[in-house]
Amino acid sequence: MNLLPHVALSSAAGVGVWAATGDEAAIPVAVAAGVLPDLDHLLDYYVRYFRFNWKYMFLLLHGWEYLAAGVLIYGLWVREPWLLAALLGYATQVGADQFNNRVKWHTYFIVSRALRGFRSMETLGRVDYRGYMAVVNVAPFGKERLMQWFERRTAQARSRAGAADGGVATASPARSPR
């Protein structure tokens, strides 16, 4: 999922917590919790586009288990508006990704990915060769050059692997940068 929907959804969650509690910090906390987990894609981009290894997908900051642990902590010990905002912001992050990325039900469970060795095909059921479009779409300039770079690196990785995935491509259609 792209950055702007994550910002919008987590902002709405933060506004809701602010309206309910009066804590103005709820908005930036919810936005941070709804956007920052996507930093874990940096590891996946490194592995794919610099190491040319498409076998794995880690997503170490995406996990329904983290949300469950946070809800438990909130319910039992820390009933603070900032934690509620963080939980709702994070829920928008993982929930929106789960829904919009059309993945298997277990994809956003960190334990499930770990048990499957973080292997893309077992986690997603496909190799997502167009996942970089989220980066391209959010770039303020140089979208065409960035897209061309990603496409060159993807082609290099696929030729090195000999299309070991059987030519499975992403389920999402190709989109040109805006």
C-alpha distance (Angstrom), angle and dihedral (degrees) to the residues before:
residue distance angle dihedral
M1 . . .
N2 3.79 . .
L3 3.80 127.0 .
L4 3.81 100.2 -108.3
P5 3.82 96.8 59.0
H6 3.81 89.3 49.0
V7 3.80 90.2 51.4
A8 3.81 92.1 47.2
L9 3.80 95.6 47.7
S10 3.79 95.6 44.8
S11 3.82 90.7 44.9
A12 3.79 89.1 55.0
A13 3.80 89.8 50.6
G14 3.80 90.2 49.9
V15 3.79 92.7 48.7
G16 3.80 88.7 51.4
V17 3.80 92.5 52.9
W18 3.80 90.8 44.8
A19 3.81 91.0 50.9
A20 3.81 91.4 48.4
T21 3.81 98.4 42.8
G22 3.80 107.2 20.9
D23 3.82 90.4 -127.3
E24 3.82 105.9 138.8
A25 3.82 91.1 -165.6
A26 3.80 88.3 69.6
I27 3.80 93.2 84.6
P28 3.82 99.7 55.6
V29 3.81 91.3 38.8
A30 3.81 91.9 52.6
V31 3.82 91.9 46.1
A32 3.80 91.4 49.5
A33 3.81 91.3 49.2
G34 3.80 90.6 46.0
V35 3.80 96.8 48.9
L36 3.82 110.8 25.8
P37 3.82 96.2 66.8
D38 3.80 86.7 71.5
L39 3.80 88.1 71.7
D40 3.80 85.8 83.4
H41 3.81 87.0 74.3
L42 3.80 87.4 73.5
L43 3.80 89.7 73.5
D44 3.78 91.4 48.8
Y45 3.82 91.5 47.9
Y46 3.80 90.2 50.0
V47 3.82 92.1 50.3
R48 3.80 92.5 46.1
Y49 3.79 105.5 36.9
F50 3.80 101.7 30.8
R51 3.82 102.7 27.9
F52 3.84 92.9 33.3
N53 3.78 91.6 -135.9
W54 3.80 114.0 139.9
K55 3.77 95.0 167.3
Y56 3.82 94.6 91.3
M57 3.78 138.4 55.7
F58 3.79 115.5 -178.6
L59 3.84 109.9 174.5
L60 3.80 89.6 177.0
L61 3.82 95.0 179.3
H62 3.81 95.3 49.4
G63 3.80 112.7 86.0
W64 3.77 136.9 128.4
E65 3.80 86.2 -147.5
Y66 3.81 90.4 67.9
L67 3.78 89.8 55.1
A68 3.82 91.8 48.1
A69 3.82 90.9 50.4
G70 3.80 90.5 48.7
V71 3.80 92.2 49.8
L72 3.80 89.3 50.6
I73 3.81 91.4 50.3
Y74 3.80 90.7 46.9
G75 3.80 92.9 47.8
L76 3.78 96.8 46.2
W77 3.79 108.0 30.1
V78 3.79 121.8 -2.0
R79 3.80 113.5 48.1
E80 3.77 96.1 172.4
P81 3.82 126.2 141.5
W82 3.81 92.0 -128.7
L83 3.82 91.0 58.1
L84 3.79 91.7 47.3
A85 3.82 88.9 51.0
A86 3.81 90.9 48.6
L87 3.79 91.7 49.6
L88 3.79 94.0 48.6
G89 3.81 92.0 44.8
Y90 3.80 90.8 50.4
A91 3.81 90.7 46.1
T92 3.80 89.2 56.4
Q93 3.82 89.5 51.0
V94 3.78 97.5 51.4
G95 3.80 95.4 33.3
A96 3.79 94.2 51.3
D97 3.80 91.5 47.1
Q98 3.81 92.1 47.6
F99 3.80 91.6 50.7
N100 3.81 101.9 37.4
N101 3.79 100.1 40.0
R102 3.81 92.9 58.1
V103 3.79 94.5 -136.3
K104 3.78 135.1 154.3
W105 3.81 115.6 -75.1
H106 3.82 92.2 -108.0
T107 3.80 97.8 47.5
Y108 3.81 95.4 99.8
F109 3.80 96.1 47.5
I110 3.81 108.2 99.0
V111 3.81 91.8 -155.6
S112 3.80 90.7 53.8
R113 3.80 91.7 50.6
A114 3.81 91.1 47.4
L115 3.82 92.2 49.8
R116 3.80 87.9 52.3
G117 3.80 91.4 50.4
F118 3.82 90.7 -111.1
R119 3.82 87.9 -78.8
S120 3.82 111.5 163.6
M121 3.77 97.1 -142.1
E122 3.80 93.1 51.4
T123 3.78 93.5 43.1
L124 3.81 100.7 40.8
G125 3.76 102.9 15.4
R126 3.79 88.2 -127.6
V127 3.78 142.2 44.8
D128 3.79 110.7 -107.0
Y129 3.80 104.5 -139.5
R130 3.82 92.6 172.1
G131 3.80 99.6 50.9
Y132 3.78 89.7 111.4
M133 3.81 91.0 72.3
A134 3.82 89.5 86.9
V135 3.82 87.9 62.8
V136 3.78 93.2 44.4
N137 3.80 93.3 49.0
V138 3.80 93.7 52.2
A139 3.82 95.6 46.4
P140 3.81 110.1 112.2
F141 3.82 92.5 -144.3
G142 3.80 140.7 -3.3
K143 3.78 94.0 48.5
E144 3.80 94.9 150.0
R145 3.80 93.9 49.7
L146 3.78 91.7 45.5
M147 3.79 91.8 49.8
Q148 3.81 90.8 48.3
W149 3.82 90.5 51.1
F150 3.81 91.9 51.2
E151 3.80 91.1 46.3
R152 3.82 91.7 51.0
R153 3.81 91.4 49.1
T154 3.81 90.9 46.9
A155 3.81 91.1 51.1
Q156 3.81 90.6 48.8
A157 3.79 91.5 50.2
R158 3.79 92.8 47.9
S159 3.80 93.1 48.6
R160 3.81 91.5 48.1
A161 3.78 90.9 50.7
G162 3.79 92.1 43.7
A163 3.80 87.7 -127.4
A164 3.82 87.3 -66.1
D165 3.77 89.3 176.7
G166 3.78 90.4 66.9
G167 3.78 92.4 -107.6
V168 3.79 94.1 -64.3
A169 3.78 108.1 166.0
T170 3.75 132.7 -168.9
A171 3.76 120.3 -71.8
S172 3.77 91.2 -133.3
P173 3.79 117.5 84.9
A174 3.77 121.5 -115.3
R175 3.77 112.6 -90.6
S176 3.73 127.0 -164.7
P177 3.79 117.3 -130.7
R178 3.76 118.8 -98.5
